[in-house]
Amino acid sequence: MYIVTGFAFLQTLHFAALKQNTKNIENLLTGSLVIGYVYNIVANLIPFSCTKETDNILIIISAVVSAYCIGRFSRTEYALKVLNFLKIRDTGNLYFWDDLMDNDYPMKAVIIYDDYIYEGMVHLYESYSNNPHIVLAAYQIKNSDGTLKKDYSDDMTKIIILDISYAKNVTIIYYANSPLCMDLKNLCDFNKEFERQENS
């Protein structure tokens, strides 16, 4: 029961937080056992009980729901505020691309290769990679000098898949109301302060 509860919790948490699961079976079983043990102790403190089988099913379901809520919270602006308040700049993600993605608002990307420039709305991206494949929709293809080559910005029947590992650089453009812009605004304010100090 401990292992099943802990395993369900960890798998759901990793799924909701977009974190890669460990491939080490020994670590996974140990983590599942510890989390399941703690979760079952806390769940058994609730002064409500049906049959043993029903209680066990409810505990597992509640573990899945709790893990999903925690995982989703970890990707919200409120989690960023908590991390900023605690002066923690490391999100704990192994792949920095997961930190760049905004799952609440649309994002635009400008991806520059040697010969062409691709500009469009980020539709999908490959998880668990620092050089993912990105799917753009409503996109344009430009020559290296910036002149328009093909325009699919109004074509809802086409997408393009790009391998970031071959790109010279990638620019991400966030929606103005994105919570990620709040963090960037603070950095812009500090940058202005640094410029004032340098000019004084």
N, C-alpha and C positions, 0 to 999 in steps of 0.2 A: 504493500500500500504506500509506504514511504517513497519507494523508487518510482512508482507510477505517478504519484502526485508531483514529485519533484521534476520528473522528466516532462510531464505535461506542462508544468510551469515554465521550465527553461526553454522548451521548444517554442512555446507561444511567445515568450518574452523576446527571444532572438528574432522570431518572425516579425513581430510588431515593431521592434526597434531597428529592423534591417541590419542585424548583426549576424555574422557567420557563426554557425554552430561549430563547436570543437569536434575534431575528428578523432580525438583520443578517447577511446571507449572507457578507459579506466577513470579519467577525469570526469567524463560525463556521468558515469554511474555514481562516483563519489559525490559530485555536486548534486545530483538528483536525490541521493539518499539524505544528505544534510538538509537541503531545502525542503524536501518532503517531510522529514522528521519535524523540523521547526513549524512548517505550515500545519501539519496535523495536530501538533500540540496547541497551537493558537486556535485552530478550528474547533477543537474539542472543548475549549473554554466557553463556547457559546451554549447558553442554557436552553438548548432546544434539541430534541432528538426524535427520530422516527425509528425505523429499524436499522440494524447495523449496515445492511446492504445499501439502503437509501442514503444513510449518512455518508458512506464512502463515495457514492456517486455524486452527491452534492458537494463534497469536499473537492473532488477532482474538477467538477464544473466550475466551482468558485476559484480554484487555482488558475484555471485557464482564463477566466474573466479578469481576475486580478492581474495576471501577467500581461494580458493584452492592454489593460488600462495603464499599467506602469510603462510598458513599451511605447505606447502612443504618447504618453506624457513626456517621455524622454526626448521626443522629437518636436516638442512645441516651444513657442517663444517663452513660456513660463520656465521651462527647464533651462533655457539659455540665461534667463534672468537670475535663476538660482546659482548657476555656475559662475556668472559674472560677479554676483554678490560675494561668492566664496573665493573670488580671484582665481578660479580654475579655468585655464585656457585650453586644457586638453579634454576633449569630449569622450575619450576612451575608445573611439572608433579606430579600427585598424586601417581602414581605407578612408583617406581624407575626402574622397569624392562624395561619400555618404553625408558628410557635414555640409557640402556645398549645395545639396539638393533641397529645394523647397517643395514640400508635398502638399502645401495648402494653396499656393498661388502659382500662376504660370511663369515660366522662365524662358528667356531667349538666349541663344548661344551663337557666337561668331567663332568659327573654327577655321584657322588659316593653315593651309598646306603650301607646298612650294609653288604649285601651279594655280590652285583655285582657292577661293574663299567661300565657305558655306555659312549662311546666316538663316536661322529659323527658330521656331518654337521647339523646346525640348519636350518630346512626347514620351520617350522611355529611355532608360539607361541600364547598363549592366551593373549589377551589384557585385561587391567583393572584389573590386579592382581599382587601382589608382590610375589606370589607363583604360577606361571602359569603352565599349562600343556605345554610341549614342544614336538614338533615333530622332531625327528632326522632321517636323511637319510644318506646313506653310512656310517653305524655305525658298531661298534664292541662291543661285550659284553665280559667283563673280570671278572674273579673271584676277590675276595677282595684282593688277594695277587698279582694281576696284570697279572696272566697267562691268555692267550686267551681262551675263551670258545666258542664263535661263531663269525664268521667274515662275515658281510654283506657289507663290504666297497665297493665292486664292484657290488653289487646287486641293480639294479635300480627298482626292483619290490617290495621292502620291505621298510617300514618305521616303526618307533616305537614311541608310545606316552608315555611320562613319566610325572608323577606328581611331581613337584619340592618340594611340601610341605613335602614330605617324604624323601627327599635327605639330606645326611649329609653335603655335600657341592657341589657347582657348580663352575667350572672353565670355563670362556669364553676366547676363543683364537681368536683374531681379525686378519684379513688380514693386512699385513704390510702397505699397502697404505691407510688403513681406516682413516678417519678424527678423529675418536675416539682415535687412537694411538698418535695423536699429543698432545692431552691433557695428555695422560698417559706418554708420553716422558718427558714433563715438570715436572711431578711428580717424574719420575725416576732421572732426573737431580738434583732436589731439594734433593732427598734421598741421592745421592752421596755427595752433599754438606754437608748434616747433618752428614754423616759418616766421612767426613774429619774433621769436627769440633769436633766430639767426639774423634777422634784418635789424635788430636793435643793437 
